[in-house]
Amino acid sequence: MAIVCANPRTRRNTVNFHPFFDGMLNELMNTATTRTEKNTTIKSSYPAANIAEEKDRYLVELAIPGLAKEDINLNVEKNVLTVSANKEVAIKEGERVVRNEFNYFDFKRTFRLPKTIDTTKIEGKMENGILEITLPKKEEAIDKGPINIAVS
């Protein structure tokens, strides 16, 4: 079983709406919550993720520029990995934000993990705005390759 990200826009028989409505739908699908602060609407989005499978592990990368490793929370419970962050966005006195598209300071993203993951050995590393999460496979789940069997 693999960790899978699905993109409904690449499926067959997808209905294409007018570009205006596509933009609205994309914005709705990529926005977790909306809050108002000092008459300014700030959208709370979740970061994009890349997931790769290697022989002995999965690798999850999340783009979260502007956050430090201290701002990030990683949690695993019942084979669900939760990545979250909550950092106050400072709005300067007298400043009015006209458009804010890259606010990743308040998000929660979950991934259902296969039972083949060794949850006791999960590691997270933050570098250059990319959070890299290593999900090692259990020893019995690692493909050892072909085995030659002697015929007697």
C-alpha positions in Angstrom: 0.0 0.0 0.0 1.4 3.4 -0.9 0.8 7.0 0.2 -1.1 8.6 -2.7 -1.9 12.1 -3.6 -4.8 12.4 -6.0 -5.4 15.3 -8.4 -9.1 15.3 -9.6 -8.3 17.6 -12.5 -6.2 14.8 -14.2 -9.0 12.2 -14.1 -10.9 11.2 -17.2 -14.4 12.6 -17.8 -13.6 15.7 -15.8 -15.9 18.6 -16.5 -14.1 21.8 -17.3 -15.8 24.9 -15.9 -15.3 28.5 -17.0 -11.8 29.7 -15.9 -13.4 32.1 -13.3 -15.2 29.2 -11.6 -12.1 26.9 -11.9 -10.1 29.6 -10.0 -12.8 29.9 -7.3 -13.0 26.1 -6.9 -9.2 25.8 -6.7 -9.1 28.6 -4.1 -11.9 26.9 -2.1 -10.2 23.5 -2.3 -6.8 24.8 -1.2 -8.1 27.0 1.7 -8.6 25.4 5.1 -10.1 28.4 7.0 -10.6 32.1 6.7 -10.3 34.6 9.6 -10.5 38.3 9.9 -7.9 40.4 11.7 -8.1 44.2 11.9 -10.5 44.3 8.9 -8.1 42.1 6.8 -9.0 38.7 5.6 -6.2 36.2 6.0 -6.6 32.8 4.5 -5.0 29.8 6.2 -3.8 27.4 3.6 -1.9 24.1 3.7 1.4 23.5 2.0 2.0 21.5 -1.1 3.5 18.1 -0.6 5.8 15.8 -2.6 5.8 12.1 -1.7 8.4 9.6 -3.0 8.9 5.9 -2.3 12.3 4.4 -2.1 13.3 0.8 -1.4 13.4 1.2 2.4 11.4 4.3 3.1 8.9 7.0 2.0 10.0 10.6 1.8 7.5 13.4 2.3 8.5 17.0 1.5 6.3 20.0 2.4 7.0 23.5 1.1 6.7 25.8 4.2 8.8 28.9 3.7 9.0 31.4 6.5 8.7 28.8 9.3 11.4 27.6 11.6 11.7 24.1 12.9 10.4 25.3 16.3 7.1 26.3 14.6 6.4 22.8 13.3 4.6 20.0 15.1 4.8 16.4 13.9 2.5 13.8 15.5 1.7 10.1 14.7 -1.4 8.5 16.1 -3.1 5.4 14.8 -1.1 5.4 11.6 -2.0 9.0 10.8 0.8 11.5 10.4 -0.2 15.0 11.3 1.9 18.0 10.4 0.8 21.3 11.8 2.1 24.8 12.5 0.6 27.8 14.2 2.5 31.1 14.1 1.0 34.5 14.6 1.1 36.7 11.5 2.2 40.2 12.6 0.3 43.0 10.8 2.1 46.3 11.3 0.1 49.2 12.8 -1.5 51.3 10.0 -0.7 48.6 7.3 -3.6 47.1 5.3 -2.8 43.9 3.5 -4.2 44.1 0.0 -3.4 40.5 -1.1 -1.9 37.7 0.9 -1.3 34.5 -1.1 1.5 32.6 0.8 0.3 32.4 4.4 1.3 29.0 5.6 1.6 30.1 9.2 -1.5 28.3 10.4 -2.1 24.9 8.9 -2.8 21.2 9.7 -2.1 18.5 7.1 -2.7 14.8 7.7 -1.4 11.7 5.9 -2.8 8.2 6.4 0.3 5.9 6.7 0.4 2.3 5.5 0.9 -0.3 8.2 4.4 -1.1 6.8 5.8 2.2 8.3 7.9 1.9 11.4 6.4 4.9 13.3 9.0 4.7 16.0 11.7 5.8 13.6 10.1 8.7 11.7 12.3 11.7 11.4 11.8 15.3 10.3 14.3 17.8 9.0 13.8 21.4 8.0 16.1 23.1 5.5 15.6 26.1 3.1 11.8 26.2 3.7 11.3 22.5 2.9 10.2 20.1 5.6 11.5 16.6 4.8 9.9 13.8 6.7 11.5 10.3 6.5 9.1 7.4 6.9 11.2 4.2 7.2 9.6 0.9 6.3 9.4 -2.0 8.7 12.2 -4.6 8.0 9.6 -7.2 6.9 8.1 -4.7 4.4 11.4 -4.0 2.5 11.6 -5.8 -0.8 14.7 -8.0 -0.7 14.7 -8.7 -4.4 14.4 -12.1 -6.1 15.3 -15.2 -4.2 16.8 -18.2 -5.9 15.3 -21.5 -4.7 17.2 -24.7 -5.3 15.3 -27.6 -6.8 16.1 -31.0 -5.3 
